[in-house]
């Protein structure tokens, strides 16, 4: 049996359990809803195992693509991420949703959105991709509302619909323009034919794709729906933040061969991505609600992902959304444990020079190991400089956290080793995605003025907070104005806030 037939069989083996799961959940009665939930969880796990098996046993970049589906390693990687998050959410929901009067209906929708998202990951047909995208968003809104009697949740769903639906319509219009230009519905064919094409119609189509990606990934100024989605059941929030919000990045990666031909649009993606990352990072620091803090964090991470796309670092963007998806699903599903914890002040770098020195060494170790694995230049100001700088900041932050938690000096040396391994792991994940998927990367070029300013701004703000240079600023009226403005801008829509428990219809 050749590779093509083997991949096709494995693809069918992935989709079949999901289809069976959907049918079972629609056939079982309310009285047997627990059985349906267990079957759905088990079948999703089977699909996940098959997806992982396919991913790890097919290290080549070869793939088969027909008119409907693309069986590339990127498709299997995306599907594996979707199935893993869905499986974890299924397992968590079996007990979390126990006693809910819509228990059976919830699992029907959960199994269906898993199926549509997986189909979207494999879709090679423009219309099939759009229908999977559209249905996934509709199901997401329905899952967010969950109970129509709860006014705040209903308003959250309506707001999400108002933002995501224009994005879906823009995507449909862009696909129509792609078909007009190429006469083909195949995404692979569209990418090949339009890779070196130059036309105002193509520019309009790409802008529509970017608009759809922005609305899906809650990029500023389309972020309000994400901050207002906190009425959703916790497992739905985990699925949304770890899965469907990443759809914007995956959309840009899917059409990256076309995007790389238009530097102006890439600059637009970078600028709005940087704006989103900057605002989300600052807003996160001033929240007093764990779910609102996580929502701002997701907004920031989506901004970082868009920055990577704008720089042409598409493999890094895929690695970013994978790591973010796994980590954010864990954070949301464990958010309930915060009730048992006391509130602590946000911690920045230790004031002790010795600890600060080791934290900086940890950051350098992370950046060095990352550069070594990915073979990226360290000193020239190129697109990859952003990855190195952010790896340094993450490594320094990790080192400082570990140093604070340790009580013996030997730990400081171990911290540098941990930071080195962390940078190596992140770099290796990008390197493996480049190798396994063959995603193209824009040839390294010098950073333009806007990108240099953004890099300096991020580093300056990071140092200001961590070295506590803002303490004097806190006493001024300017700080009070900035703080109040940030707090107001980061609030969800007023109609999506539950101010009185009596308005919560459970």
ABEGO torsion letter per residue (X at the ends): XBAAAAAAAAAAAAAAAAAAAAAAAAABBAAAAAAAAAAAAAAAAAAAAAAAAAAAABABABBBBBAABBBBAAAAAAAAAAAAAAAAAAAAAAAAABGBAAAAAAAAAAAAAAAAAAAAAABABAAAAAAAAAAAAAAAAAAAAGBAABAAAAAAAAAAAAAAAAAAAAAAAAAAAAAAAAGBABAAAAAAAAAABBBAAAAAAAAAAAAAAAAAAGBOAAAAAAAAAAABBAAAAAAAAABAAAAAAAAAAAAAAAAAABAAAAAAAAAAAAAAAAAAAAAAAABABAAAAAAAAAAAAAAAAAAAAAAGBAAAAAAAAAAAAAAAAAAAAAAAAAAABBBBBBBBBBABAAAAAAAAAAAAAAAAAAAAAAGBBAABBBAAAAAAAAAAAAAAAAAAAAAAABABAAAAAAAAAAAAAAAAAAAAAAAAAAAAAGBBBBBBBBBBAAAAAAAAAAAAAAAAAAAGAAAAAAABAAAAAAAAAAAAAABBBAAABBABAAABBX
